Amino acid sequence: MPFVPERRQRKRSPERRTLLRPFIWLSQHLQSALSSLGQLRRSPLATLMTAAVIGIALALPASLYVFARNLQQLSGTWQPTAALSLFLHLDVQQPQAERLAQRLLDKPDIQSVQLILPDQALESLKSDPAFAEAIAQLPENPLPIVIALAPAPRLADPESLEALADWLSSLPEVEFARLDTRWMQRFQGILALVERLVLLLAFALSGGVLLIIGNTIRLEIENRREEIEIMDLVGATPGFIRRPFLYIGIWYGLLGGGIAWVLIAFSLFLLQEPVAHLAQLYQMDFHLKGLEAKELGTLLGGSAGLGLLGSWLSVGRHLQTASTR
Amino acid sequence: MIRCERVSKRYPLSGEALSELRFHIASGEMVFLTGRSGAGKSTLLKLIGGLESPTRGQLFVDGRNLNQLSPRQMSFHRRRVGMIFQDHRLLRDRTVFDNVALPLVAAGVRHQEIRRRVRAALDQVGLLGKERTQPIALSGGEQQRVGIARAIVSRPPLLLADEPTGNLDPDLSREIMGLFERFNQVGVTLLIASHDLALINSLAYRTLTLDQGRLVADSGTPHAFRA
């Protein structure tokens, strides 16, 4: 075939080219993505080391997040240990108290009720030697009937518990309602602190990941300067030249996110047994929860996004083409 | 094909490389650009190829005013201009095939089409069968022909060559020139920078002479120009 300048033998009609454009675009991206992955595979050790650093950096906030979530789950497990005590008026008799307890049990906000009769309460006090002697002196039992109740687990926040306690106090049979929220408030406080820590750590370490990826991409650009120049002079658009580096950033991010996930899963595996044993000692049914699919998606998506951002920043600073010089 | 209107190029450190260049090269011409090293030959080729932009003046290539092109349009411009260098500018870690295919890959041409066109280009320069070879395993003349194949693979109407025979012996040089003449015969415009006066004088083509960034001689078209 003789060499003829293209403009004399262009065959494809402009309409056909326009139709093909999305496919060309897609296939170019796919090609870039795969060839970038191939690039990384050619130096597996260096790639793995960089990805491991990113993975460890991501694993820190992510594992703290898992810890916080398990704490939250634990608070759910604790709830049935009665947070509300209703002290009834002294003149309220047992049948009346039982009817009240039944009525309360029918409320959706209340999970369980337990009637504590004055005799039972007195017995349990007597078993404590510090009280035994004083109680023996009493002419009659001074204790009221107490209803211990556990709110429904969905009422986890102090505000709605407070509202429930207020309503209970207003019942005619009730002398006063004691809401034991102090431990809960403390617990919520700790949780809030841990959650804030997760955010802080995630923020700081994301910055670190950006720097790591940015620097790795800078080196990559340095190594491939000759190729960049040649691609530039044969007419590759700036976008085309940038693309493989952006994909390398995304791959590093994804790999790092994957490593973080493996690290978390492995630590959970190591902790699972001692935790289960401890829970059993407290007669609780508690199992550590790992990352759910949605959270794993967030982790991987976030890390890929960080990779893209890091390489994008680096490419903007370091990648010079003839057009940008 | 190339219209140069009072084009100047000044570098911040080394001063004026080209000053007030004014010439016109018609479509289908084959023109030599000569002058001592440092006269501005390479700079002029880089301006025409869109690798650098003039400090002053207007440069039209194939009807495009290069001053008015966006970076993206500049990339498209480079696809329509084949460039050949003295040091070949090949990628050493890629095969001959991959090197020649680069412009087509950059342009998003489909695979089968790339295969077909790369083979056609290699056939033109007589290197069919060396596709899987690394450039390092080739002789200087062969490497230069790979560079030429890369320049013509997207069938540009304009070829720019910067000292294409600089490192070659006279026989190989003549061979390369023969290749260029063949391209010219099918309508490609060529601008070839060279300081090999013996070679230039043995061929009867228009010659532009640069000296210290100025156009000091234009031989004009020596024989009836075939359009």
Interface residues (C-beta under 8 A of the other chain):
Chain A: M1 P2 F3 V4 P5 E6 R7 R8 Q9 I24 W25 S27 Q28 E226 E227 E229 I230 M231 D232 L233 V234 G235 A236 T237 P238 G239 F240 T321 A322 S323 T324 R325
Chain B: G49 G50 L51 E52 P71 R72 M74 S75 F76 H77 R78 R79 R80 M83 R89 L90 L91 L102 P103 V105 A106 A107 G108 R110 A120 A121 D123 Q124 R150 I152 S154 R155 P156 P157 R182 F183 V186 G187 V188
